[in-house]
């Protein structure tokens, strides 16, 4: 299965996967507004490549059922909160 990947012009680390290059017809308008202007990254064959940040089977299923897949950036850890939690546990 071929897949086109675009990065968001508004949200760093956010990517949109669609089955056909430049065909955003299955992507909801509200999502496209939040995503911003899509910046083309690449076309890949999902059956021949592993994906670094997401499960390939989840992407394939979402493309088949929804017509797109949205990859959000990994949740950033708050180092200050972690430090405070460790200090509280030590007391």
SEVEX-807437 format. One record per atom (N, C-alpha, C, O): residue in one letter; atom name; y negated, z, x negated. Coordinates in pm, whole numbers. Layout:
N
@aa:A | at:CA | py:Y | pz:Z | px:X
...
! end
This chain:
91
@aa:X | at:N | py:118 | pz:0 | px:-84
@aa:X | at:CA | py:0 | pz:0 | px:0
@aa:X | at:C | py:-125 | pz:0 | px:-88
@aa:X | at:O | py:-140 | pz:86 | px:-176
@aa:X | at:N | py:-212 | pz:-96 | px:-66
@aa:X | at:CA | py:-340 | pz:-100 | px:-136
@aa:X | at:C | py:-439 | pz:-5 | px:-70
@aa:X | at:O | py:-434 | pz:18 | px:50
@aa:X | at:N | py:-527 | pz:48 | px:-152
@aa:X | at:CA | py:-625 | pz:144 | px:-103
@aa:X | at:C | py:-754 | pz:127 | px:-183
@aa:X | at:O | py:-750 | pz:116 | px:-306
@aa:X | at:N | py:-867 | pz:126 | px:-114
@aa:X | at:CA | py:-997 | pz:120 | px:-181
@aa:X | at:C | py:-1059 | pz:258 | px:-181
@aa:X | at:O | py:-1054 | pz:329 | px:-81
@aa:X | at:N | py:-1116 | pz:297 | px:-294
@aa:X | at:CA | py:-1174 | pz:429 | px:-309
@aa:X | at:C | py:-1323 | pz:416 | px:-336
@aa:X | at:O | py:-1368 | pz:334 | px:-417
@aa:X | at:N | py:-1400 | pz:500 | px:-265
@aa:X | at:CA | py:-1545 | pz:503 | px:-279
@aa:X | at:C | py:-1590 | pz:646 | px:-305
@aa:X | at:O | py:-1531 | pz:740 | px:-253
@aa:X | at:N | py:-1695 | pz:660 | px:-385
@aa:X | at:CA | py:-1752 | pz:794 | px:-403
@aa:X | at:C | py:-1880 | pz:804 | px:-322
@aa:X | at:O | py:-1947 | pz:704 | px:-294
@aa:X | at:N | py:-1913 | pz:926 | px:-286
@aa:X | at:CA | py:-2030 | pz:953 | px:-205
@aa:X | at:C | py:-2157 | pz:948 | px:-289
@aa:X | at:O | py:-2159 | pz:993 | px:-403
@aa:X | at:N | py:-2262 | pz:893 | px:-231
@aa:X | at:CA | py:-2392 | pz:894 | px:-298
@aa:X | at:C | py:-2467 | pz:1024 | px:-269
@aa:X | at:O | py:-2570 | pz:1051 | px:-331
@aa:X | at:N | py:-2415 | pz:1105 | px:-175
@aa:X | at:CA | py:-2483 | pz:1229 | px:-138
@aa:X | at:C | py:-2408 | pz:1354 | px:-182
@aa:X | at:O | py:-2471 | pz:1454 | px:-216
@aa:X | at:N | py:-2276 | pz:1350 | px:-181
@aa:X | at:CA | py:-2195 | pz:1470 | px:-208
@aa:X | at:C | py:-2111 | pz:1449 | px:-333
@aa:X | at:O | py:-2014 | pz:1374 | px:-331
@aa:X | at:N | py:-2148 | pz:1515 | px:-441
@aa:X | at:CA | py:-2076 | pz:1500 | px:-567
@aa:X | at:C | py:-1930 | pz:1545 | px:-551
@aa:X | at:O | py:-1902 | pz:1648 | px:-490
@aa:X | at:N | py:-1840 | pz:1467 | px:-607
@aa:X | at:CA | py:-1698 | pz:1501 | px:-604
@aa:X | at:C | py:-1628 | pz:1466 | px:-473
@aa:X | at:O | py:-1512 | pz:1502 | px:-453
@aa:X | at:N | py:-1698 | pz:1395 | px:-384
@aa:X | at:CA | py:-1642 | pz:1356 | px:-255
@aa:X | at:C | py:-1608 | pz:1208 | px:-258
@aa:X | at:O | py:-1690 | pz:1125 | px:-296
@aa:X | at:N | py:-1484 | pz:1176 | px:-217
@aa:X | at:CA | py:-1435 | pz:1039 | px:-221
@aa:X | at:C | py:-1376 | pz:1000 | px:-86
@aa:X | at:O | py:-1319 | pz:1082 | px:-15
@aa:X | at:N | py:-1391 | pz:873 | px:-53
@aa:X | at:CA | py:-1340 | pz:818 | px:72
@aa:X | at:C | py:-1239 | pz:708 | px:38
@aa:X | at:O | py:-1270 | pz:615 | px:-36
@aa:X | at:N | py:-1119 | pz:721 | px:94
@aa:X | at:CA | py:-1012 | pz:623 | px:75
@aa:X | at:C | py:-999 | pz:543 | px:204
@aa:X | at:O | py:-990 | pz:601 | px:313
@aa:X | at:N | py:-999 | pz:411 | px:193
@aa:X | at:CA | py:-980 | pz:325 | px:310
@aa:X | at:C | py:-880 | pz:214 | px:275
@aa:X | at:O | py:-867 | pz:176 | px:158
@aa:X | at:N | py:-808 | pz:163 | px:376
@aa:X | at:CA | py:-704 | pz:64 | px:346
@aa:X | at:C | py:-757 | pz:-74 | px:306
@aa:X | at:O | py:-691 | pz:-146 | px:232
@aa:X | at:N | py:-876 | pz:-112 | px:355
@aa:X | at:CA | py:-931 | pz:-245 | px:324
@aa:X | at:C | py:-1070 | pz:-230 | px:264
@aa:X | at:O | py:-1153 | pz:-156 | px:316
@aa:X | at:N | py:-1093 | pz:-300 | px:154
@aa:X | at:CA | py:-1221 | pz:-291 | px:84
@aa:X | at:C | py:-1337 | pz:-325 | px:177
@aa:X | at:O | py:-1334 | pz:-428 | px:245
@aa:X | at:N | py:-1437 | pz:-239 | px:178
@aa:X | at:CA | py:-1561 | pz:-256 | px:253
@aa:X | at:C | py:-1543 | pz:-256 | px:405
@aa:X | at:O | py:-1633 | pz:-298 | px:476
@aa:X | at:N | py:-1429 | pz:-211 | px:456
@aa:X | at:CA | py:-1407 | pz:-203 | px:600
@aa:X | at:C | py:-1412 | pz:-55 | px:642
@aa:X | at:O | py:-1311 | pz:16 | px:636
@aa:X | at:N | py:-1529 | pz:-11 | px:683
@aa:X | at:CA | py:-1549 | pz:128 | px:722
@aa:X | at:C | py:-1543 | pz:147 | px:873
@aa:X | at:O | py:-1590 | pz:248 | px:925
@aa:X | at:N | py:-1485 | pz:52 | px:944
@aa:X | at:CA | py:-1484 | pz:55 | px:1090
@aa:X | at:C | py:-1407 | pz:174 | px:1147
@aa:X | at:O | py:-1437 | pz:217 | px:1259
@aa:X | at:N | py:-1309 | pz:229 | px:1075
@aa:X | at:CA | py:-1230 | pz:342 | px:1125
@aa:X | at:C | py:-1294 | pz:478 | px:1089
@aa:X | at:O | py:-1249 | pz:582 | px:1136
@aa:X | at:N | py:-1397 | pz:476 | px:1006
@aa:X | at:CA | py:-1461 | pz:600 | px:963
@aa:X | at:C | py:-1569 | pz:637 | px:1064
@aa:X | at:O | py:-1656 | pz:556 | px:1094
@aa:X | at:N | py:-1565 | pz:760 | px:1117
@aa:X | at:CA | py:-1667 | pz:801 | px:1216
@aa:X | at:C | py:-1809 | pz:790 | px:1160
@aa:X | at:O | py:-1832 | pz:816 | px:1042
@aa:X | at:N | py:-1903 | pz:752 | px:1247
@aa:X | at:CA | py:-2043 | pz:735 | px:1205
@aa:X | at:C | py:-2102 | pz:864 | px:1147
@aa:X | at:O | py:-2176 | pz:859 | px:1049
@aa:X | at:N | py:-2069 | pz:978 | px:1207
@aa:X | at:CA | py:-2124 | pz:1104 | px:1156
@aa:X | at:C | py:-2076 | pz:1131 | px:1013
@aa:X | at:O | py:-2151 | pz:1182 | px:930
@aa:X | at:N | py:-1951 | pz:1098 | px:985
@aa:X | at:CA | py:-1898 | pz:1114 | px:849
@aa:X | at:C | py:-1970 | pz:1021 | px:753
@aa:X | at:O | py:-2006 | pz:1061 | px:643
@aa:X | at:N | py:-1992 | pz:897 | px:795
@aa:X | at:CA | py:-2061 | pz:801 | px:708
@aa:X | at:C | py:-2205 | pz:846 | px:680
@aa:X | at:O | py:-2256 | pz:826 | px:570
@aa:X | at:N | py:-2271 | pz:907 | px:778
@aa:X | at:CA | py:-2407 | pz:956 | px:757
@aa:X | at:C | py:-2408 | pz:1069 | px:654
@aa:X | at:O | py:-2495 | pz:1073 | px:566
@aa:X | at:N | py:-2312 | pz:1161 | px:663
@aa:X | at:CA | py:-2304 | pz:1271 | px:567
@aa:X | at:C | py:-2259 | pz:1222 | px:430
@aa:X | at:O | py:-2302 | pz:1275 | px:327
@aa:X | at:N | py:-2173 | pz:1120 | px:427
@aa:X | at:CA | py:-2119 | pz:1066 | px:303
@aa:X | at:C | py:-2225 | pz:991 | px:224
@aa:X | at:O | py:-2224 | pz:993 | px:101
@aa:X | at:N | py:-2316 | pz:927 | px:294
@aa:X | at:CA | py:-2419 | pz:847 | px:227
@aa:X | at:C | py:-2367 | pz:707 | px:197
@aa:X | at:O | py:-2262 | pz:666 | px:246
@aa:X | at:N | py:-2442 | pz:635 | px:117
@aa:X | at:CA | py:-2402 | pz:499 | px:81
@aa:X | at:C | py:-2277 | pz:505 | px:-6
@aa:X | at:O | py:-2278 | pz:566 | px:-112
@aa:X | at:N | py:-2167 | pz:441 | px:39
@aa:X | at:CA | py:-2045 | pz:442 | px:-41
@aa:X | at:C | py:-2061 | pz:362 | px:-170
@aa:X | at:O | py:-2114 | pz:251 | px:-170
@aa:X | at:N | py:-2017 | pz:420 | px:-279
@aa:X | at:CA | py:-2021 | pz:353 | px:-409
@aa:X | at:C | py:-1878 | pz:318 | px:-447
@aa:X | at:O | py:-1795 | pz:407 | px:-468
@aa:X | at:N | py:-1848 | pz:190 | px:-456
@aa:X | at:CA | py:-1713 | pz:144 | px:-485
@aa:X | at:C | py:-1666 | pz:195 | px:-620
@aa:X | at:O | py:-1738 | pz:186 | px:-720
@aa:X | at:N | py:-1543 | pz:248 | px:-624
@aa:X | at:CA | py:-1485 | pz:299 | px:-748
@aa:X | at:C | py:-1372 | pz:208 | px:-794
@aa:X | at:O | py:-1375 | pz:157 | px:-906
@aa:X | at:N | py:-1271 | pz:186 | px:-706
@aa:X | at:CA | py:-1157 | pz:104 | px:-746
@aa:X | at:C | py:-1066 | pz:74 | px:-628
@aa:X | at:O | py:-1076 | pz:134 | px:-521
@aa:X | at:N | py:-978 | pz:-22 | px:-650
@aa:X | at:CA | py:-866 | pz:-51 | px:-559
@aa:X | at:C | py:-740 | pz:-14 | px:-635
@aa:X | at:O | py:-722 | pz:-54 | px:-750
@aa:X | at:N | py:-651 | pz:61 | px:-569
@aa:X | at:CA | py:-525 | pz:97 | px:-634
@aa:X | at:C | py:-408 | pz:71 | px:-541
@aa:X | at:O | py:-425 | pz:64 | px:-419
@aa:X | at:N | py:-290 | pz:57 | px:-599
@aa:X | at:CA | py:-166 | pz:50 | px:-523
@aa:X | at:C | py:-111 | pz:192 | px:-518
@aa:X | at:O | py:-71 | pz:247 | px:-620
@aa:X | at:N | py:-110 | pz:250 | px:-401
@aa:X | at:CA | py:-67 | pz:390 | px:-388
@aa:X | at:C | py:79 | pz:410 | px:-423
@aa:X | at:O | py:118 | pz:518 | px:-468
@aa:X | at:N | py:162 | pz:307 | px:-403
@aa:X | at:CA | py:304 | pz:325 | px:-433
@aa:X | at:C | py:333 | pz:322 | px:-583
@aa:X | at:O | py:443 | pz:359 | px:-625
@aa:X | at:N | py:236 | pz:280 | px:-665
@aa:X | at:CA | py:260 | pz:270 | px:-809
@aa:X | at:C | py:182 | pz:373 | px:-891
@aa:X | at:O | py:203 | pz:383 | px:-1012
@aa:X | at:N | py:93 | pz:448 | px:-826
@aa:X | at:CA | py:9 | pz:543 | px:-900
@aa:X | at:C | py:14 | pz:681 | px:-837
@aa:X | at:O | py:29 | pz:696 | px:-716
@aa:X | at:N | py:2 | pz:781 | px:-922
@aa:X | at:CA | py:-17 | pz:918 | px:-875
@aa:X | at:C | py:-165 | pz:946 | px:-871
@aa:X | at:O | py:-242 | pz:889 | px:-949
@aa:X | at:N | py:-205 | pz:1033 | px:-781
@aa:X | at:CA | py:-346 | pz:1070 | px:-769
@aa:X | at:C | py:-367 | pz:1206 | px:-832
@aa:X | at:O | py:-282 | pz:1295 | px:-821
@aa:X | at:N | py:-480 | pz:1223 | px:-898
@aa:X | at:CA | py:-504 | pz:1344 | px:-976
@aa:X | at:C | py:-531 | pz:1467 | px:-889
@aa:X | at:O | py:-482 | pz:1575 | px:-919
@aa:X | at:N | py:-609 | pz:1451 | px:-783
@aa:X | at:CA | py:-656 | pz:1568 | px:-709
@aa:X | at:C | py:-593 | pz:1587 | px:-572
@aa:X | at:O | py:-606 | pz:1694 | px:-512
@aa:X | at:N | py:-524 | pz:1486 | px:-522
@aa:X | at:CA | py:-467 | pz:1495 | px:-387
@aa:X | at:C | py:-323 | pz:1446 | px:-386
@aa:X | at:O | py:-280 | pz:1372 | px:-474
@aa:X | at:N | py:-250 | pz:1489 | px:-285
@aa:X | at:CA | py:-111 | pz:1448 | px:-266
@aa:X | at:C | py:-109 | pz:1305 | px:-209
@aa:X | at:O | py:-167 | pz:1278 | px:-104
@aa:X | at:N | py:-41 | pz:1217 | px:-278
@aa:X | at:CA | py:-35 | pz:1076 | px:-239
@aa:X | at:C | py:20 | pz:1058 | px:-98
@aa:X | at:O | py:-29 | pz:973 | px:-24
@aa:X | at:N | py:121 | pz:1137 | px:-60
@aa:X | at:CA | py:181 | pz:1124 | px:73
@aa:X | at:C | py:82 | pz:1162 | px:183
@aa:X | at:O | py:83 | pz:1102 | px:290
@aa:X | at:N | py:-3 | pz:1260 | px:156
@aa:X | at:CA | py:-105 | pz:1300 | px:253
@aa:X | at:C | py:-205 | pz:1186 | px:272
@aa:X | at:O | py:-248 | pz:1159 | px:384
@aa:X | at:N | py:-243 | pz:1121 | px:163
@aa:X | at:CA | py:-337 | pz:1009 | px:170
@aa:X | at:C | py:-276 | pz:894 | px:250
@aa:X | at:O | py:-341 | pz:839 | px:339
@aa:X | at:N | py:-152 | pz:859 | px:220
@aa:X | at:CA | py:-85 | pz:749 | px:291
@aa:X | at:C | py:-75 | pz:779 | px:440
@aa:X | at:O | py:-102 | pz:692 | px:523
@aa:X | at:N | py:-37 | pz:900 | px:474
@aa:X | at:CA | py:-25 | pz:939 | px:615
@aa:X | at:C | py:-160 | pz:932 | px:686
@aa:X | at:O | py:-169 | pz:882 | px:798
@aa:X | at:N | py:-264 | pz:982 | px:621
@aa:X | at:CA | py:-398 | pz:980 | px:680
@aa:X | at:C | py:-449 | pz:837 | px:698
@aa:X | at:O | py:-510 | pz:805 | px:800
@aa:X | at:N | py:-424 | pz:752 | px:599
@aa:X | at:CA | py:-465 | pz:612 | px:612
@aa:X | at:C | py:-396 | pz:545 | px:730
@aa:X | at:O | py:-458 | pz:468 | px:803
@aa:X | at:N | py:-266 | pz:574 | px:750
@aa:X | at:CA | py:-190 | pz:513 | px:858
@aa:X | at:C | py:-233 | pz:567 | px:995
@aa:X | at:O | py:-243 | pz:491 | px:1091
@aa:X | at:N | py:-259 | pz:698 | px:1002
@aa:X | at:CA | py:-290 | pz:760 | px:1131
@aa:X | at:C | py:-439 | pz:758 | px:1166
@aa:X | at:O | py:-475 | pz:733 | px:1281
@aa:X | at:N | py:-524 | pz:784 | px:1068
@aa:X | at:CA | py:-668 | pz:795 | px:1093
@aa:X | at:C | py:-747 | pz:671 | px:1051
@aa:X | at:O | py:-855 | pz:644 | px:1104
@aa:X | at:N | py:-692 | pz:597 | px:956
@aa:X | at:CA | py:-763 | pz:480 | px:904
@aa:X | at:C | py:-850 | pz:510 | px:784
@aa:X | at:O | py:-918 | pz:421 | px:732
@aa:X | at:N | py:-849 | pz:636 | px:738
@aa:X | at:CA | py:-926 | pz:676 | px:620
@aa:X | at:C | py:-875 | pz:810 | px:572
@aa:X | at:O | py:-802 | pz:880 | px:643
@aa:X | at:N | py:-914 | pz:847 | px:450
@aa:X | at:CA | py:-886 | pz:980 | px:396
@aa:X | at:C | py:-1010 | pz:1026 | px:321
@aa:X | at:O | py:-1065 | pz:952 | px:241
@aa:X | at:N | py:-1053 | pz:1149 | px:348
@aa:X | at:CA | py:-1170 | pz:1206 | px:281
@aa:X | at:C | py:-1123 | pz:1310 | px:181
@aa:X | at:O | py:-1057 | pz:1407 | px:218
@aa:X | at:N | py:-1159 | pz:1291 | px:55
@aa:X | at:CA | py:-1126 | pz:1387 | px:-51
@aa:X | at:C | py:-1251 | pz:1467 | px:-83
@aa:X | at:O | py:-1352 | pz:1413 | px:-128
@aa:X | at:N | py:-1243 | pz:1598 | px:-60
@aa:X | at:CA | py:-1354 | pz:1687 | px:-90
@aa:X | at:C | py:-1337 | pz:1747 | px:-229
@aa:X | at:O | py:-1224 | pz:1756 | px:-279
@aa:X | at:N | py:-1447 | pz:1787 | px:-292
@aa:X | at:CA | py:-1434 | pz:1847 | px:-425
@aa:X | at:C | py:-1360 | pz:1979 | px:-418
@aa:X | at:O | py:-1364 | pz:2047 | px:-314
@aa:X | at:N | py:-1293 | pz:2017 | px:-525
@aa:X | at:CA | py:-1226 | pz:2147 | px:-525
@aa:X | at:C | py:-1328 | pz:2259 | px:-508
@aa:X | at:O | py:-1442 | pz:2250 | px:-554
@aa:X | at:N | py:-1284 | pz:2364 | px:-443
@aa:X | at:CA | py:-1372 | pz:2479 | px:-419
@aa:X | at:C | py:-1408 | pz:2542 | px:-554
@aa:X | at:O | py:-1321 | pz:2569 | px:-636
@aa:X | at:N | py:-1536 | pz:2563 | px:-574
@aa:X | at:CA | py:-1580 | pz:2624 | px:-699
@aa:X | at:C | py:-1569 | pz:2775 | px:-689
@aa:X | at:O | py:-1606 | pz:2835 | px:-588
@aa:X | at:N | py:-1519 | pz:2832 | px:-794
@aa:X | at:CA | py:-1506 | pz:2977 | px:-796
@aa:X | at:C | py:-1641 | pz:3040 | px:-825
@aa:X | at:O | py:-1721 | pz:2986 | px:-902
@aa:X | at:N | py:-1666 | pz:3154 | px:-764
@aa:X | at:CA | py:-1789 | pz:3227 | px:-789
@aa:X | at:C | py:-1756 | pz:3336 | px:-891
@aa:X | at:O | py:-1697 | pz:3439 | px:-856
@aa:X | at:N | py:-1794 | pz:3314 | px:-1013
@aa:X | at:CA | py:-1759 | pz:3406 | px:-1121
@aa:X | at:C | py:-1820 | pz:3544 | px:-1102
@aa:X | at:O | py:-1759 | pz:3644 | px:-1139
@aa:X | at:N | py:-1939 | pz:3551 | px:-1046
@aa:X | at:CA | py:-2003 | pz:3680 | px:-1024
@aa:X | at:C | py:-1923 | pz:3762 | px:-922
@aa:X | at:O | py:-1901 | pz:3882 | px:-942
@aa:X | at:N | py:-1880 | pz:3698 | px:-813
@aa:X | at:CA | py:-1800 | pz:3768 | px:-713
@aa:X | at:C | py:-1667 | pz:3815 | px:-771
@aa:X | at:O | py:-1622 | pz:3925 | px:-742
@aa:X | at:N | py:-1605 | pz:3733 | px:-853
@aa:X | at:CA | py:-1479 | pz:3772 | px:-917
@aa:X | at:C | py:-1499 | pz:3891 | px:-1011
@aa:X | at:O | py:-1416 | pz:3982 | px:-1014
@aa:X | at:N | py:-1607 | pz:3891 | px:-1085
@aa:X | at:CA | py:-1638 | pz:4001 | px:-1175
@aa:X | at:C | py:-1658 | pz:4131 | px:-1097
@aa:X | at:O | py:-1605 | pz:4236 | px:-1134
@aa:X | at:N | py:-1735 | pz:4122 | px:-988
@aa:X | at:CA | py:-1760 | pz:4241 | px:-904
@aa:X | at:C | py:-1630 | pz:4293 | px:-845
@aa:X | at:O | py:-1611 | pz:4414 | px:-839
@aa:X | at:N | py:-1542 | pz:4205 | px:-800
@aa:X | at:CA | py:-1414 | pz:4246 | px:-742
@aa:X | at:C | py:-1328 | pz:4316 | px:-845
@aa:X | at:O | py:-1265 | pz:4418 | px:-814
@aa:X | at:N | py:-1324 | pz:4265 | px:-968
@aa:X | at:CA | py:-1245 | pz:4330 | px:-1074
@aa:X | at:C | py:-1302 | pz:4467 | px:-1108
@aa:X | at:O | py:-1227 | pz:4562 | px:-1129
@aa:X | at:N | py:-1434 | pz:4477 | px:-1114
@aa:X | at:CA | py:-1499 | pz:4605 | px:-1145
@aa:X | at:C | py:-1468 | pz:4707 | px:-1035
@aa:X | at:O | py:-1443 | pz:4824 | px:-1064
@aa:X | at:N | py:-1469 | pz:4663 | px:-909
@aa:X | at:CA | py:-1439 | pz:4752 | px:-797
@aa:X | at:C | py:-1296 | pz:4800 | px:-803
@aa:X | at:O | py:-1268 | pz:4915 | px:-768
@aa:X | at:N | py:-1205 | pz:4716 | px:-846
@aa:X | at:CA | py:-1062 | pz:4753 | px:-856
@aa:X | at:C | py:-1040 | pz:4852 | px:-970
@aa:X | at:O | py:-950 | pz:4936 | px:-963
@aa:X | at:N | py:-1120 | pz:4844 | px:-1074
@aa:X | at:CA | py:-1104 | pz:4932 | px:-1191
@aa:X | at:C | py:-1153 | pz:5073 | px:-1163
@aa:X | at:O | py:-1115 | pz:5167 | px:-1232
@aa:X | at:N | py:-1237 | pz:5089 | px:-1063
@aa:X | at:CA | py:-1292 | pz:5223 | px:-1033
@aa:X | at:C | py:-1196 | pz:5310 | px:-960
@aa:X | at:O | py:-1228 | pz:5424 | px:-928
! end
